[in-house]
Amino acid sequence: MAAPAAPGELRKDLRAVLARQPAWARSSASLSPPAVPSAAGLCAGRSRCPFKFTVSALCRTDSYLDFKTVRESAIQKGRGEPNGESWTPGCGKGDRGLHLSSRSSVFLIMDPVDSDYRKKYREHVRKKYQASEDGNSCPGVCVPFSERYTSLTMASDLGGADQFLQRRWRHRGTVPEQVPATSLDALFSTGSGTAETVVLLGVAGVGKTTMARKVLLDWATGRLFPERFDAVFCISCRQLDLEKGQASLADLILKHHPELTPKAALKELLVNPQKLLFIVDGLDELNGSLEQQEGSLSLDPCEVKPVSVLLSGLITKRIFPEACLLITTRLSALGSLEIRLQSPRYVGLLGFTAEGREEYFHQFFGDQELAAQALKYVLGNEALFALSFVPGVCRIICTVTKQQLQRSRGDHRRPDKVTAVYALYLSHLCASPCESSERQSLRGLCSLAADGIRRKRVWFKAEELQKRGLAPLDSLPSAWWDHLFRKDPDSDDIYSFIHLSVQEFLTALFYVFEDGANHSETTEQEMKLLLESCSKDRGDLSLTVLFMFGLLNTKIMKCIQEQFGWNMLSTIQGDLLEWLKGHTKINSIYQNYDQLECFHFLYEIHKEEFVQPALSHWTELKMDCLKLTPLDQVALSFCVKRCLNLKTLSLYTCSFLSRGSKGRELPAQPSLQFQMHSEMHPLCQVLKDPQSKIKILELNGCKLNDGCCAELATVLSRNQMLAELNLQAARLTDSGLKFLCAGLLHPNCKVEKLRLWGCDRDRRLTHACCSDLSAVVSRSQTLTELALDYNYFLGDQGVQLLCKGLKHPSCQLQSLGLEQCRLTADSCRDLAPILYTSKMRKLNLERNNLGDAGVKLLCDGLRHPGCSLQTLLVNSALMELTLDYNVLEDSGVLLLCEGLKQPNCQLQILGLYDCDFNFTCCEDLASVLSGNGMMSELLLGSNHLGELGMTLLCEGLKHPQCKLRKLCSEITAAACAELSLVLGTSQTLEDIDLWNNNLEDIGVRLLCSGLKQPTCRLKKIGLHGDQLMEETVRELDSLKKIKPDLIIDR
C-alpha cells in the first residue's frame, strides 16, 4: 500500500478535484474554514451505489476536512487508489458507499448511473399538475390539464413592444399580425448546453402561470425538452413574497417541490447544472426589490442568504450560471430585471388566439347555440372584444354574458363597457338588495383589495382577512368563493382574489362609494396618492382608475346604490376632474400614452356633464407613433367630438388597426355618396360633424389605404372649417389620391394648404396622379399652398401635367414645393412661364438636377416684370433666402455675409442648413445679427460650429440690435452655458430648434437655468430628449409647471 500523502499534497489533490466540478461548486470551495450556512442535512445525504465519488464543494462545517482519513478509508476498504483528482470506489454487496460525519466539510455529489430519482420526480409533477384548477378552467371544476388548456399566442421580437406592454387590459391588436410567433418547444434550443434566459412577458391573467405549469408538465410527460433538461424546478414568487428571514436555494427548491425527499434526490438532480431549468414565476409579485449583495456571492446552493439575495443570484447567474432560466413577469418588474439579466430573450404572451377564444367559449357554455350567441355579442362590442383575449378576464365575461342570456328576454342589461361587466358580475354574486351582514363583508373585502393595490400585493394571510371582519371564512357567501376570492392551492393560509382585475374593481368601489361614516380623510388621501401614482407608472394602475371613472356612469352608479345601499363620495367627481385636467397638461415621459389613457377614462364614464369640462382646455391634440386599435379609435373619436375648442388634430405615424376584415369593394370612379367604413371610420364620423371646429388635420406618416382616402374625401366635402390638410409620408396610391382630389373639388371644401410630402414611399404613386392634382389647382378657389416635395414619381412628366392647372386663370396657388422630385431642365421650361403668369410667390426646386440650362430658363422667367416670386430672387424684394444643402463652406458664407451687412439688405429669413462650414465664419454671422435689425430667422443646423463657433454667435445674439426670433443651430453641451445667458437677455428670441443635437443631461440642465429666468421670452424650444435621465426629465416637467405656456418639443 502506498504511503499516505503529505497534507500539502492532499490540498493540491483537493484543488485538482474541485477544478473539475461545476462553476457553482468550484467558486465556493476553500481550504479554510467556511462560514456556517444551513441545509446541512441536504449536504450530508447519502445515495445508493453505483456512483462516482467526487469532492465538489464545501458546505456546513466547523472543522477542517481530514482528507487523509477519507483517502485512507477508501484504500483500506478496497475501493482503489486515488488517481490524482478523483477515484471511483468499489462497492461490495450491500455496501452503501462512503459515509461522512455530520460535521464534514464536504458536499458529496453522486453522478447517478441508474438513479430513478428523476423518474420519480417526473411522475410526481405529472400527478400534481395533470388535473388541477386555475384561472383558465371553469370555476370549481378540476379536469385534465390537456383537456382544459387552450392554446395561447406567444410572440418573439415584438414590434412596438412598449405599447403592447403598457396596454394592460386592451393590448391585443397593438402587435402586428406578422410579428414572429413562437412555440413552447422553441423557447430553448434543443441539444445545446448554452445557459439561456427567456423572459415571458404578459398582462395580468393572460396565462403566464398556466404557461409555466404547462412547461413543467410537458417536460414531465416527455413532450417537451426530454433530452435538454434533467430537471425543471418552478419557484413561485408569490410564495416567496411571504417568506421571512433567510434560506438556501436548496431550501427554496424543497419548499416548492417537497416531493424531492430524501434530500439525496435533490442532490442528484443538481449534479449537471447545464441540464437544469429554473422557472421563476410571477417576478412582479415580489413586494420589494431584488437585493444585490456586494462582493462575490457563493455559488453553493446550500448557503443561507436572504431570499431576495438568493433570487437575485439565480437571476444574475451568480448561482448555477450554467442553468437555463424562464422568468414570467408583468411589465412592472421589467425595469429592475433588465439590468440584471445576461443576454435575455423576450417573448410576449398575448393571450388567446381567435380560434382559442372561440374554443374557450364553447368549453365554458357547453351549449353550442348559447356559446355562438355570446361570441357574436362580444365580437360586436369593442370593449368586450379587447378584454376577451385575456383568459382570466374572458372567464368573467363568459360568466356575465351567460347570466344575461339566460335571463328573461325583457332584461336588456347587456354590458357595453368594462366597468359594466364587473358591476354585473358582482351584482349576480350578491343578494339584491344586499343584506347588512353581506354588505359589511363586501366592504371589508373592498378594503382588503385597496390595501393590496396600495402595497402592490395580490396574496393575503388569514389574519389580514380577520382584521377586516372576514372571519370565520366559512361565513362568507358561498358564491364568493371561486368567483371573487380563493384559497391558494399550494398554501394552507394564503388567499387571493380570482384575478387582479377583480381586486382592482373592488378597490375602485372602496374609493368611489362610502358606507355611512366609514370613509375617512385617510381613505381620500390614499385615493389621491393612487391617482398620482397612475400619472407616473406605465399602466399598472390604469385599470383601477378606469373603474373609478366607470363607476361614475349614471346607470352603474344607480345600480350600486340600489343593491348595496352605498352613496357616492361627495368629493370624488371633483377630485377625478381636477386630476384629469392636471394629468393631461403635464408633458410626461409617456405623453402619448397618458393622453390615450385619459380618453379611455372619459369614454368609460360616458357622462356629458363631466366629459366636456374635462376637455374644455384642449385646443391642440398631438399624438405620435401609436397603434390605434378599434377601441382606441372609438375612445379617441368620442373625446375629439367633445373637445369643443379643439383647432388642431395631429396624428403622426399612427396606425389605424382593424380586425382584419376586408370590408366593401371600392367603386372604380370616386363617389362621395359611397358609404365606406374604413379603419378611420370612427374618426371621420366626428370630422364630418357640423359642430367640428378643427381647422388643421395632420396625418403625417399614417398609412392611408384607399378606403381611408375615400372617407377623408367625404370629410372634405362636408367640413367647411378644415383649412389645412397635412398628409406627409402618408403612403398613398393613385386611386387613393383620386378620392382625395374628388373631395378637394367639392364646393364645400375650404382647404387652403395641402401637404403631400414623400407620399410615394411604397412606390405606389405615379406621375398620372398629377392630372387629378392639376384639376384641383385650376378649380379650387381656396387652395393657396401645395407641397409635393420628395415625391420621386413626379419627374418631368408630372410637372408637365401639373402646369396645365397652374396656367389656368382661376388658379389661386401661391406656394409650390417640388424639392427632390427628380426634375430636369425640361421641367424648368414648363415652370418658367408660371413665374409671371400666375400668383406664385414661392417655388421650391431644391435638390433637383436642373443643370445650367434649367437655371437659365428659370432666370428668364424671374426677369419678367410680371414675376411676383419672392424666394431666391436677388433684388430689393428678397425677404427669404434658402441655400440649404449647398456646399458653401466658410469662404462662401463669408462672401454672403458681406452682402448681408449692406444697409439696404431686407432679408428676414436665411437658411444655411447643411452647408459644410465651421466656426471660422461665425464671427461674421454674429456681426450680421448685431448690425442687421431685419433678420428674424436663422437656420444653421447640421454644420460644424463647435463650442467656439456657438460662443462667437452668442455675442451677436446678446447685442441689443439683434431682433432674431427663431434660431436653428448645431450646439454642444459645453456651449449651452453661453446660450443659457442669451435666453435670459434676449427680448425677441421666441423659438430655438436644437433637435438635432445630443446635449446630454448637463446641456439640458444648463438651458433650464436660462429658461427659468423671469426675463426669458422664449415660447418654444426643440430638444432631443430620448436618452435623458429621469432627474433631467423631472427638471423639464418642473420647468413646464413654472412656465405653462412654454412649448418643450422633445
TITIZA-140057 format. One record per residue (C-alpha): y, z, x; residue in one letter. Coordinates in steps of 0.2 Angstrom, whole numbers, padded with zeros to 4 digits, always signed. Layout:
N
YZXA ...
***
This chain:
1050
+0000+0000+0000M +0017-0005+0007A +0029+0009+0012A +0042+0014+0000P +0059+0005+0002A +0074+0014+0008A +0087+0019-0005P +0099+0006+0001G +0086-0007-0001E +0082-0001-0018L +0100-0003-0023R +0100-0020-0016K +0085-0024-0027D +0093-0017-0042L +0109-0028-0039R +0097-0043-0037A +0088-0039-0054V +0105-0037-0063L +0111-0053-0056A +0098-0062-0067R +0102-0053-0083Q +0114-0060-0097P +0133-0058-0093A +0135-0044-0105W +0121-0034-0096A +0127-0038-0079R +0145-0033-0081S +0141-0016-0087S +0128-0012-0073A +0133+0000-0060S +0126+0011-0046L +0137+0025-0050S +0135+0037-0065P +0142+0028-0080P +0152+0035-0095A +0142+0044-0109V +0140+0032-0124P +0130+0033-0139S +0115+0024-0146A +0103+0031-0133A +0089+0030-0145G +0090+0011-0145L +0090+0011-0126C +0075+0022-0125A +0064+0012-0137G +0048+0005-0132R +0039-0011-0135S +0021-0017-0136R +0013-0027-0122C +0013-0040-0116P +0031-0041-0109F +0041-0045-0094K +0049-0029-0087F +0067-0031-0081T +0081-0019-0077V +0096-0026-0086S +0109-0013-0090A +0114+0005-0088L +0115+0015-0103C +0116+0033-0108R +0114+0044-0093T +0120+0060-0084D +0110+0057-0068S +0106+0043-0055Y +0091+0032-0058L +0076+0037-0047D +0072+0019-0044F +0060+0023-0030K +0050+0034-0043T +0049+0019-0055V +0044+0007-0042R +0030+0018-0035E +0024+0022-0053S +0022+0004-0056A +0012+0001-0040I +0001+0016-0042Q -0004+0010-0060K -0009-0007-0053G +0005-0017-0060R +0008-0026-0044G +0021-0025-0030E +0039-0029-0035P +0044-0046-0028N +0062-0044-0023G +0070-0044-0040E +0058-0041-0054S +0039-0038-0057W +0028-0041-0072T +0017-0025-0075P -0001-0027-0078G -0007-0019-0094C -0024-0011-0096G -0032-0009-0113K -0022+0002-0124G -0008+0004-0111D +0009+0004-0120R +0019+0000-0105G +0030+0009-0093L +0039+0025-0100H +0056+0032-0095L +0063+0049-0099S +0077+0051-0112S +0089+0054-0098R +0085+0037-0090S +0100+0027-0083S +0091+0010-0088V +0092+0000-0104F +0075-0009-0103L +0074-0026-0111I +0057-0034-0115M +0056-0053-0116D +0044-0054-0131P +0030-0067-0129V +0021-0064-0145D +0033-0052-0154S +0033-0053-0173D +0050-0044-0175Y +0059-0060-0178R +0047-0065-0191K +0048-0048-0200K +0067-0049-0199Y +0067-0066-0207R +0056-0060-0221E +0067-0046-0225H +0083-0057-0225V +0073-0068-0237R +0069-0054-0249K +0086-0047-0248K +0096-0062-0252Y +0085-0074-0262Q +0088-0065-0279A +0105-0056-0279S +0120-0057-0290E +0138-0062-0283D +0154-0070-0290G +0145-0087-0291N +0132-0081-0304S +0135-0077-0322C +0139-0059-0325P +0124-0047-0325G +0111-0060-0320V +0101-0060-0304C +0092-0077-0302V +0085-0085-0286P +0099-0090-0274F +0093-0108-0273S +0094-0110-0292E +0111-0101-0293R +0120-0108-0279Y +0132-0123-0282T +0137-0133-0268S +0155-0131-0261L +0166-0143-0252T +0169-0140-0233M +0181-0150-0224A +0184-0151-0205S +0200-0156-0196D +0211-0153-0211L +0226-0164-0213G +0241-0153-0219G +0231-0138-0217A +0246-0126-0219D +0249-0132-0237Q +0230-0130-0241F +0230-0113-0234L +0247-0107-0242Q +0242-0113-0259R +0230-0099-0263R +0227-0102-0281W +0231-0121-0283R +0226-0128-0266H +0214-0141-0272R +0221-0158-0271G +0233-0155-0256T +0219-0160-0244V +0217-0179-0243P +0201-0187-0251E +0197-0195-0234Q +0198-0178-0224V +0182-0177-0214P +0169-0167-0223A +0156-0156-0215T +0139-0148-0220S +0131-0131-0215L +0119-0139-0203D +0134-0147-0194A +0143-0130-0191L +0135-0128-0174F +0127-0141-0163S +0108-0141-0163T +0098-0138-0146G +0114-0133-0137S +0117-0116-0128G +0136-0118-0129T +0144-0102-0136A +0153-0110-0151E +0166-0101-0163T +0168-0108-0180V +0182-0101-0192V +0178-0103-0210L +0195-0103-0220L +0197-0101-0238G +0206-0094-0253V +0200-0078-0261A +0185-0080-0272G +0181-0098-0266V +0164-0093-0259G +0166-0088-0241K +0154-0073-0243T +0142-0083-0253T +0143-0096-0239M +0139-0083-0226A +0124-0077-0235R +0118-0094-0238K +0119-0097-0219V +0109-0081-0216L +0096-0086-0230L +0094-0104-0224D +0091-0098-0207W +0078-0085-0213A +0069-0098-0223T +0069-0110-0208G +0080-0123-0217R +0095-0121-0205L +0096-0119-0186F +0077-0115-0184P +0077-0118-0166E +0095-0115-0162R +0096-0096-0166F +0083-0082-0163D +0093-0070-0174A +0108-0071-0186V +0117-0055-0189F +0130-0053-0203C +0144-0039-0201I +0154-0036-0216S +0172-0031-0213C +0175-0024-0230R +0162-0010-0225Q +0169-0009-0208L +0186-0005-0215D +0179+0011-0222L +0171+0016-0206E +0179+0031-0197K +0178+0036-0179G +0168+0027-0166Q +0151+0017-0164A +0142+0005-0154S +0139-0013-0158L +0121-0009-0160A +0126+0005-0172D +0135-0008-0182L +0121-0021-0182I +0109-0007-0188L +0121-0002-0202K +0122-0019-0209H +0103-0023-0205H +0094-0006-0207P +0078-0016-0208E +0079-0018-0189L +0068-0002-0186T +0060+0003-0175P +0075+0001-0164K +0065-0009-0152A +0066-0023-0165A +0084-0025-0162L +0082-0023-0143K +0070-0038-0143E +0081-0049-0154L +0096-0046-0142L +0086-0052-0127V +0094-0070-0127N +0112-0069-0132P +0114-0088-0131Q +0102-0089-0146K +0112-0076-0157L +0124-0080-0171L +0135-0066-0177F +0143-0069-0194I +0159-0059-0196V +0163-0059-0215D +0180-0056-0223G +0190-0053-0207L +0206-0052-0219D +0199-0037-0227E +0201-0026-0212L +0215-0013-0216N +0223-0014-0199G +0225-0024-0184S +0211-0028-0171L +0214-0017-0156E +0214-0024-0139Q +0208-0012-0126Q +0217-0013-0109E +0207-0016-0094G +0189-0023-0094S +0178-0019-0109L +0160-0015-0106S +0148-0029-0112L +0135-0016-0116D +0130-0016-0135P +0126+0002-0134C +0143+0008-0128E +0153+0018-0140V +0170+0012-0144K +0182+0012-0159P +0176+0000-0172V +0191-0011-0171S +0189-0012-0152V +0171-0017-0154L +0175-0031-0167L +0189-0037-0156S +0177-0038-0141G +0165-0048-0151L +0178-0060-0157I +0186-0062-0140T +0168-0065-0132K +0170-0049-0121R +0154-0043-0129I +0140-0056-0130F +0150-0070-0123P +0135-0082-0124E +0133-0079-0143A +0140-0090-0157C +0152-0084-0170L +0155-0088-0188L +0171-0080-0194I +0176-0080-0213T +0194-0076-0217T +0209-0080-0228R +0225-0086-0220L +0232-0068-0220S +0222-0064-0204A +0224-0080-0195L +0239-0076-0186G +0231-0061-0176S +0215-0071-0175L +0221-0087-0167E +0227-0079-0151I +0210-0070-0148R +0199-0085-0150L +0192-0096-0137Q +0192-0115-0142S +0188-0111-0161P +0184-0125-0173R +0192-0123-0190Y +0183-0128-0206V +0191-0126-0223G +0181-0121-0238L +0189-0130-0253L +0178-0124-0267G +0168-0134-0280F +0166-0152-0279T +0170-0161-0296A +0151-0163-0298E +0148-0144-0293G +0161-0138-0305R +0153-0148-0319E +0136-0141-0314E +0143-0123-0315Y +0150-0126-0332F +0133-0132-0339H +0124-0117-0330Q +0137-0105-0337F +0137-0111-0355F +0119-0116-0357G +0124-0126-0372D +0127-0144-0366Q +0139-0148-0380E +0149-0132-0378L +0150-0135-0359A +0156-0153-0362A +0170-0146-0374Q +0175-0133-0362A +0176-0145-0347L +0186-0158-0357K +0199-0144-0361Y +0200-0138-0343V +0202-0156-0337L +0216-0159-0349G +0226-0144-0343N +0234-0145-0326E +0235-0126-0323A +0216-0123-0328L +0211-0138-0318F +0219-0132-0302A +0211-0115-0304L +0193-0121-0309S +0189-0126-0291F +0188-0108-0285V +0171-0101-0291P +0176-0083-0293G +0191-0089-0305V +0180-0103-0313C +0169-0089-0320R +0184-0081-0328I +0190-0097-0335I +0172-0101-0342C +0172-0084-0350T +0188-0086-0359V +0185-0104-0364T +0168-0099-0371K +0175-0085-0381Q +0189-0096-0388Q +0177-0110-0393L +0165-0098-0401Q +0179-0091-0412R +0183-0097-0429S +0192-0114-0430R +0208-0105-0436G +0211-0097-0420D +0220-0109-0408H +0224-0096-0394R +0218-0108-0381R +0227-0103-0364P +0238-0116-0356D +0245-0105-0341K +0237-0095-0328V +0243-0078-0335T +0237-0083-0352A +0219-0085-0345V +0219-0067-0338Y +0228-0059-0353A +0215-0066-0365L +0201-0061-0353Y +0207-0043-0353L +0210-0044-0372S +0192-0048-0375H +0186-0033-0365L +0196-0020-0374C +0197-0014-0392A +0212-0021-0402S +0222-0010-0405P +0217-0001-0389C +0212+0017-0391E +0221+0031-0382S +0207+0035-0370S +0204+0017-0366E +0222+0014-0364R +0224+0028-0352Q +0209+0022-0342S +0216+0005-0341L +0232+0012-0335R +0223+0021-0321G +0214+0005-0316L +0230-0004-0315C +0237+0010-0304S +0222+0008-0293L +0224-0011-0292A +0243-0009-0287A +0239+0004-0274D +0226-0008-0266G +0238-0023-0266I +0251-0012-0258R +0239-0006-0245R +0230-0023-0243K +0214-0016-0249R +0201-0023-0261V +0187-0009-0259W +0189+0009-0266F +0179+0025-0264K +0174+0035-0279A +0186+0049-0276E +0200+0037-0277E +0195+0032-0295L +0193+0051-0299Q +0212+0054-0294K +0217+0041-0307R +0206+0049-0321G +0192+0036-0320L +0178+0048-0318A +0165+0050-0324P +0162+0032-0321L +0149+0030-0334D +0163+0035-0347S +0172+0019-0344L +0169+0005-0357P +0153-0004-0353S +0162-0021-0355A +0172-0017-0340W +0158-0017-0328W +0154-0034-0320D +0169-0041-0329H +0183-0030-0322L +0175-0018-0310F +0159-0017-0300R +0150-0007-0288K +0146-0014-0270D +0128-0019-0270P +0127-0014-0251D +0135+0003-0253S +0132+0019-0263D +0150+0025-0265D +0161+0009-0265I +0169-0001-0279Y +0180-0016-0281S +0187-0027-0294F +0176-0043-0298I +0189-0054-0290H +0206-0052-0281L +0215-0062-0294S +0209-0048-0307V +0216-0035-0296Q +0232-0045-0295E +0234-0047-0313F +0231-0028-0316L +0244-0025-0303T +0257-0036-0312A +0253-0026-0328L +0257-0010-0319F +0274-0016-0313Y +0280-0025-0329V +0274-0013-0343F +0277+0005-0344E +0266+0018-0354D +0278+0031-0360G +0286+0041-0346A +0273+0036-0333N +0284+0023-0325H +0294+0032-0311S +0308+0026-0299E +0295+0026-0285T +0285+0013-0295T +0300+0002-0297E +0304+0004-0278Q +0286-0001-0274E +0288-0017-0286M +0304-0022-0276K +0295-0020-0260L +0281-0031-0266L +0294-0044-0271L +0302-0043-0253E +0285-0045-0245S +0282-0060-0255C +0298-0068-0248S +0291-0065-0230K +0272-0070-0231D +0264-0086-0233R +0257-0084-0251G +0247-0069-0251D +0257-0061-0265L +0262-0076-0274S +0249-0075-0287L +0254-0057-0291T +0272-0062-0293V +0267-0077-0303L +0258-0065-0315F +0273-0054-0316M +0284-0069-0322F +0270-0075-0334G +0269-0058-0342L +0287-0060-0347L +0282-0075-0358N +0287-0071-0376T +0269-0074-0383K +0260-0065-0369I +0272-0050-0370M +0269-0048-0388K +0250-0048-0387C +0251-0035-0373I +0262-0024-0383Q +0252-0025-0399E +0235-0022-0391Q +0239-0009-0379F +0255-0001-0385G +0264-0004-0369W +0283-0008-0368N +0290-0020-0356M +0300-0011-0342L +0319-0012-0347S +0324-0017-0330T +0310-0029-0325I +0318-0045-0331Q +0334-0042-0322G +0325-0037-0306D +0315-0053-0306L +0330-0064-0310L +0340-0056-0296E +0326-0058-0283W +0323-0076-0288L +0341-0081-0285K +0341-0072-0268G +0324-0079-0263H +0329-0097-0266T +0346-0095-0256K +0338-0089-0240I +0334-0103-0228N +0317-0096-0223S +0304-0102-0212I +0294-0109-0226Y +0309-0115-0237Q +0300-0130-0245N +0285-0119-0249Y +0296-0105-0256D +0306-0117-0267Q +0290-0124-0274L +0283-0107-0277E +0298-0102-0287C +0296-0117-0298F +0279-0112-0302H +0285-0094-0306F +0298-0101-0319L +0286-0114-0326Y +0274-0099-0329E +0287-0089-0339I +0292-0104-0349H +0307-0095-0357K +0323-0105-0358E +0335-0090-0358E +0328-0084-0341F +0325-0101-0333V +0342-0109-0335Q +0352-0094-0327P +0339-0093-0313A +0343-0111-0308L +0362-0112-0313S +0367-0111-0294H +0357-0126-0289W +0367-0142-0285T +0356-0150-0272E +0337-0149-0270L +0329-0155-0254K +0310-0154-0251M +0301-0162-0237D +0283-0165-0231C +0275-0158-0247L +0259-0164-0255K +0263-0163-0273L +0248-0160-0285T +0249-0165-0303P +0253-0146-0307L +0266-0146-0294D +0274-0161-0302Q +0274-0153-0319V +0282-0137-0312A +0295-0147-0302L +0299-0158-0317S +0301-0143-0329F +0314-0135-0317C +0323-0150-0312V +0326-0153-0331K +0334-0136-0332R +0345-0137-0317C +0360-0141-0327L +0371-0143-0311N +0359-0152-0300L +0368-0168-0292K +0356-0172-0278T +0337-0173-0278L +0329-0177-0261S +0310-0178-0258L +0307-0183-0241Y +0290-0189-0235T +0282-0181-0250C +0266-0187-0258S +0263-0188-0276F +0245-0184-0279L +0234-0189-0294S +0216-0185-0299R +0211-0202-0293G +0211-0212-0310S +0216-0230-0308K +0227-0230-0324G +0233-0246-0333R +0234-0263-0326E +0252-0268-0322L +0259-0284-0330P +0261-0299-0319A +0280-0300-0323Q +0291-0285-0323P +0294-0277-0340S +0305-0262-0343L +0296-0260-0360Q +0279-0257-0352F +0273-0239-0354Q +0267-0234-0337M +0260-0217-0332H +0260-0216-0313S +0259-0202-0301E +0278-0199-0303M +0277-0199-0322H +0282-0181-0325P +0297-0183-0313L +0303-0199-0320C +0302-0192-0338Q +0315-0180-0333V +0326-0193-0324L +0326-0203-0340K +0334-0188-0349D +0351-0192-0355P +0357-0175-0351Q +0352-0178-0332S +0367-0176-0321K +0358-0181-0305I +0369-0194-0295K +0359-0196-0279I +0340-0198-0279L +0332-0199-0262E +0313-0203-0260L +0313-0206-0241N +0296-0209-0233G +0287-0207-0250C +0273-0219-0253K +0278-0228-0269L +0264-0239-0276N +0269-0252-0289D +0266-0240-0303G +0279-0228-0296C +0291-0243-0294C +0288-0248-0312A +0293-0231-0318E +0308-0229-0307L +0314-0246-0314A +0314-0238-0332T +0324-0224-0324V +0337-0236-0318L +0338-0244-0334S +0342-0228-0344R +0350-0216-0332N +0369-0221-0331Q +0373-0206-0320M +0362-0212-0305L +0374-0219-0292A +0363-0218-0276E +0345-0223-0273L +0338-0220-0256N +0320-0227-0253L +0320-0227-0234Q +0302-0230-0227A +0295-0229-0245A +0281-0242-0240R +0285-0254-0254L +0277-0271-0259T +0284-0287-0265D +0278-0283-0283S +0285-0265-0282G +0302-0271-0276L +0302-0284-0290K +0300-0270-0303F +0314-0260-0295L +0326-0276-0295C +0322-0278-0314A +0329-0260-0316G +0344-0263-0305L +0349-0279-0315L +0349-0269-0331H +0367-0267-0339P +0364-0248-0340N +0361-0247-0321C +0376-0240-0311K +0368-0238-0294V +0382-0241-0280E +0371-0238-0265K +0354-0244-0262L +0345-0240-0245R +0329-0248-0241L +0327-0245-0223W +0310-0248-0215G +0301-0251-0231C +0288-0263-0224D +0278-0250-0213R +0262-0256-0221D +0267-0274-0219R +0266-0277-0237R +0284-0284-0239L +0288-0302-0236T +0304-0312-0235H +0301-0318-0253A +0307-0302-0260C +0324-0306-0254C +0325-0318-0268S +0325-0304-0280D +0337-0294-0270L +0349-0309-0270S +0349-0309-0289A +0354-0291-0289V +0369-0293-0276V +0375-0308-0286S +0375-0300-0303R +0377-0281-0301S +0395-0275-0304Q +0392-0258-0296T +0382-0261-0280L +0393-0260-0265T +0381-0254-0251E +0364-0262-0247L +0354-0256-0232A +0339-0266-0226L +0338-0261-0208D +0322-0260-0199Y +0313-0272-0211N +0304-0284-0199Y +0299-0295-0214F +0316-0302-0217L +0319-0313-0202G +0330-0328-0204D +0321-0334-0220Q +0325-0318-0229G +0344-0318-0224V +0345-0336-0230Q +0339-0331-0247L +0350-0316-0247L +0366-0325-0243C +0364-0336-0259K +0368-0320-0268G +0381-0314-0256L +0391-0330-0258K +0392-0328-0277H +0410-0324-0283P +0404-0309-0293S +0396-0301-0278C +0403-0283-0275Q +0394-0279-0259L +0405-0271-0246Q +0392-0265-0233S +0376-0273-0227L +0364-0266-0215G +0352-0278-0206L +0348-0269-0190E +0332-0274-0181Q +0327-0286-0194C +0321-0299-0181R +0336-0311-0184L +0341-0325-0173T +0356-0336-0171A +0350-0346-0187D +0355-0330-0197S +0372-0330-0190C +0375-0347-0196R +0372-0341-0214D +0381-0325-0212L +0397-0332-0204A +0405-0339-0220P +0401-0322-0229I +0413-0313-0217L +0428-0322-0225Y +0422-0327-0242T +0415-0310-0248S +0422-0292-0249K +0411-0287-0234M +0419-0273-0224R +0404-0268-0214K +0390-0278-0206L +0376-0270-0195N +0367-0283-0185L +0362-0272-0170E +0345-0274-0161R +0343-0292-0166N +0340-0307-0154N +0356-0316-0159L +0360-0323-0142G +0376-0330-0136D +0375-0344-0149A +0374-0332-0163G +0388-0321-0157V +0399-0337-0156K +0395-0341-0174L +0400-0324-0180L +0416-0324-0170C +0421-0340-0179D +0420-0330-0195G +0428-0315-0188L +0443-0325-0183R +0446-0332-0200H +0462-0325-0209P +0452-0320-0224G +0440-0309-0215C +0441-0291-0220S +0427-0284-0209L +0432-0269-0200Q +0417-0264-0189T +0415-0272-0172L +0431-0282-0173L +0443-0279-0159V +0460-0278-0167N +0473-0266-0174S +0462-0263-0189A +0447-0257-0180L +0443-0240-0185M +0425-0239-0181E +0416-0245-0165L +0397-0243-0164T +0389-0248-0147L +0373-0238-0149D +0358-0244-0139Y +0368-0254-0127N +0366-0251-0108V +0384-0247-0104L +0381-0235-0090E +0395-0225-0083D +0405-0240-0077S +0405-0247-0095G +0411-0231-0103V +0425-0228-0090L +0431-0246-0094L +0430-0242-0113L +0440-0225-0111C +0454-0235-0103E +0457-0244-0119G +0454-0228-0130L +0468-0220-0121K +0481-0233-0126Q +0494-0226-0138P +0491-0239-0151N +0472-0236-0152C +0467-0231-0171Q +0449-0229-0168L +0442-0214-0178Q +0423-0216-0175I +0415-0220-0159L +0396-0222-0157G +0389-0222-0140L +0371-0216-0144Y +0358-0220-0130D +0370-0230-0119C +0362-0224-0102D +0377-0214-0095F +0378-0197-0087N +0391-0183-0083F +0402-0195-0072T +0412-0202-0087C +0413-0185-0097C +0430-0181-0089E +0437-0197-0096D +0429-0194-0113L +0437-0177-0113A +0454-0185-0109S +0452-0197-0124V +0448-0182-0135L +0464-0172-0129S +0475-0187-0130G +0469-0197-0145N +0473-0187-0161G +0464-0201-0171M +0446-0198-0165M +0437-0189-0179S +0418-0193-0175E +0410-0195-0158L +0391-0199-0156L +0384-0196-0138L +0366-0192-0142G +0352-0197-0130S +0362-0199-0114N +0361-0189-0098H +0377-0177-0099L +0368-0162-0092G +0376-0145-0091E +0391-0151-0080L +0394-0166-0092G +0395-0154-0108M +0406-0142-0099T +0419-0156-0095L +0418-0162-0113L +0421-0145-0120C +0438-0144-0110E +0443-0159-0121G +0436-0151-0137L +0446-0135-0134K +0463-0145-0132H +0475-0142-0147P +0477-0161-0149Q +0459-0164-0152C +0455-0167-0170K +0437-0171-0169L +0427-0167-0185R +0410-0172-0180K +0400-0172-0164L +0383-0178-0160C +0378-0174-0142S +0365-0170-0129E +0366-0152-0123I +0356-0140-0113T +0353-0122-0117A +0364-0116-0102A +0378-0127-0109A +0378-0118-0126C +0389-0104-0119A +0403-0117-0117E +0400-0125-0134L +0400-0107-0142S +0418-0105-0136L +0423-0121-0143V +0416-0116-0160L +0427-0100-0160G +0443-0110-0156T +0442-0127-0164S +0451-0129-0180Q +0445-0146-0185T +0426-0146-0180L +0415-0146-0195E +0399-0155-0191D +0388-0153-0175I +0372-0163-0173D +0361-0155-0159L +0345-0160-0167W +0338-0170-0153N +0339-0155-0141N +0327-0142-0136N +0339-0127-0135L +0326-0114-0134E +0329-0097-0141D +0343-0092-0128I +0353-0108-0133G +0352-0105-0151V +0357-0087-0149R +0372-0092-0139L +0378-0104-0153L +0375-0090-0166C +0388-0079-0157S +0401-0093-0159G +0396-0097-0176L +0398-0078-0182K +0417-0079-0176Q +0429-0077-0191P +0439-0092-0183T +0424-0104-0183C +0427-0118-0196R +0410-0126-0194L +0402-0132-0210K +0386-0139-0204K +0375-0138-0188I +0359-0148-0185G +0346-0139-0174L +0328-0142-0168H +0320-0126-0173G +0301-0130-0174D +0297-0118-0160Q +0309-0104-0162L +0303-0086-0161M +0304-0075-0176E +0318-0065-0169E +0329-0080-0167T +0324-0086-0185V +0329-0069-0192R +0346-0071-0182E +0349-0088-0191L +0344-0080-0208D +0357-0066-0204S +0370-0079-0200L +0366-0088-0216K +0370-0072-0226K +0386-0069-0216I +0392-0087-0219K +0383-0093-0235P +0392-0110-0235D +0386-0114-0218L +0373-0128-0218I +0359-0125-0205I +0349-0141-0204D +0333-0137-0195R 
***
